[in-house]
Amino acid sequence: MTSCSLGPRCGAARAPAPSPPEPALATNVAQILRQPALAHPERVAVVVPGVDAAAPRRELGYGALDLGARRVAAHLSPGARVALMAANGEGFIAGWFGAVYAGATVVPIPIDAAAPEVVARLEHAGCAALLVDPERLPLARAAAAAGTREVAVLDVDALAADGGRAVTAPASTRPDDPAMILYTSGTTGRAKGAVISHVSLLLHTALLVHHILALGGDDRVLGALPLTHSYGCPQPLSEV
């Protein structure tokens, strides 16, 4: 074996080449809906109970829910704060996932909130838009007009059904980017907004689905709480 010490004949030692910078980790909680929509779009994701002949029972597939969310996202801006005030149903799901799809931060507002409370949430959170179901459009427009900020009031059901345009994929977000601002009830004082990140929601959902509830693909979960409630908000994530 021939050995060689570092020197003129062997060449000077070279410093290792710098490693290329690692790309930013893109972790958007909307992938909870996007991935099953790509894998099995026809599989039932949500069952909406029927009320009467005018509002019959409906089964919605992952693909349909995802398309509604992507349509809503096309009308929202990355980084914006978007309030959501809608009853339980596909409109709320499309609005919630549509906001995070766009890279915006969703701010749920209880559907029984009075106009002054809606104004306070919009102002405090700095919302640029308010997604609302048709039943609450008059209240939403009155609240937006009463505030000091310019807030776009958008019919979430109409956006989800609009075939004009839709984003193709969730916006690139970092794990610690805000996904949702959830306000306390305010029963013991002024309501406070808790900022919840994408990674926090992803980890919470994984813990709830896989370790606490041990849910499988054939399980069905009854969601009885309002989706705007702190315990109701995780339902679209865990059940989808």
Secondary structure in CASP SS format (residue, H / E / C, confidence):
PFRMAT SS
TARGET T0000
AUTHOR 0000-0000-0000
METHOD secondary structure of the structure
MODEL  1
M C 1.00
T C 1.00
S C 1.00
C C 1.00
S C 1.00
L C 1.00
G E 1.00
P C 1.00
R C 1.00
C C 1.00
G E 1.00
A C 1.00
A C 1.00
R C 1.00
A C 1.00
P C 1.00
A C 1.00
P C 1.00
S C 1.00
P C 1.00
P C 1.00
E C 1.00
P C 1.00
A C 1.00
L C 1.00
A C 1.00
T C 1.00
N C 1.00
V C 1.00
A C 1.00
Q H 1.00
I H 1.00
L H 1.00
R H 1.00
Q H 1.00
P H 1.00
A H 1.00
L H 1.00
A H 1.00
H C 1.00
P C 1.00
E C 1.00
R C 1.00
V E 1.00
A E 1.00
V E 1.00
V E 1.00
V E 1.00
P C 1.00
G C 1.00
V C 1.00
D E 1.00
A C 1.00
A C 1.00
A E 1.00
P C 1.00
R C 1.00
R E 1.00
E E 1.00
L E 1.00
G E 1.00
Y H 1.00
G H 1.00
A H 1.00
L H 1.00
D H 1.00
L H 1.00
G H 1.00
A H 1.00
R H 1.00
R H 1.00
V H 1.00
A H 1.00
A C 1.00
H C 1.00
L C 1.00
S C 1.00
P C 1.00
G C 1.00
A C 1.00
R E 1.00
V E 1.00
A E 1.00
L E 1.00
M E 1.00
A C 1.00
A C 1.00
N C 1.00
G C 1.00
E H 1.00
G H 1.00
F H 1.00
I H 1.00
A H 1.00
G H 1.00
W H 1.00
F H 1.00
G H 1.00
A H 1.00
V H 1.00
Y H 1.00
A C 1.00
G C 1.00
A C 1.00
T E 1.00
V E 1.00
V E 1.00
P E 1.00
I C 1.00
P C 1.00
I C 1.00
D C 1.00
A C 1.00
A C 1.00
A H 1.00
P H 1.00
E H 1.00
V H 1.00
V H 1.00
A H 1.00
R H 1.00
L H 1.00
E H 1.00
H H 1.00
A H 1.00
G C 1.00
C C 1.00
A C 1.00
A E 1.00
L E 1.00
L E 1.00
V E 1.00
D C 1.00
P H 1.00
E H 1.00
R H 1.00
L H 1.00
P H 1.00
L H 1.00
A H 1.00
R H 1.00
A H 1.00
A H 1.00
A H 1.00
A H 1.00
A H 1.00
G C 1.00
T C 1.00
R C 1.00
E C 1.00
V C 1.00
A E 1.00
V E 1.00
L E 1.00
D E 1.00
V H 1.00
D H 1.00
A H 1.00
L H 1.00
A H 1.00
A H 1.00
D C 1.00
G C 1.00
G C 1.00
R C 1.00
A C 1.00
V C 1.00
T C 1.00
A C 1.00
P C 1.00
A C 1.00
S C 1.00
T C 1.00
R C 1.00
P C 1.00
D C 1.00
D C 1.00
P E 1.00
A E 1.00
M E 1.00
I E 1.00
L E 1.00
Y E 1.00
T C 1.00
S C 1.00
G C 1.00
T C 1.00
T C 1.00
G C 1.00
R C 1.00
A C 1.00
K C 1.00
G E 1.00
A E 1.00
V E 1.00
I E 1.00
S E 1.00
H H 1.00
V H 1.00
S H 1.00
L H 1.00
L H 1.00
L H 1.00
H H 1.00
T H 1.00
A H 1.00
L H 1.00
L H 1.00
V H 1.00
H H 1.00
H H 1.00
I H 1.00
L C 1.00
A C 1.00
L C 1.00
G C 1.00
G C 1.00
D C 1.00
D C 1.00
R C 1.00
V C 1.00
L C 1.00
G C 1.00
A C 1.00
L C 1.00
P C 1.00
L C 1.00
T C 1.00
H C 1.00
S C 1.00
Y C 1.00
G C 1.00
C C 1.00
P H 1.00
Q H 1.00
P H 1.00
L H 1.00
S H 1.00
E H 1.00
V C 1.00
END
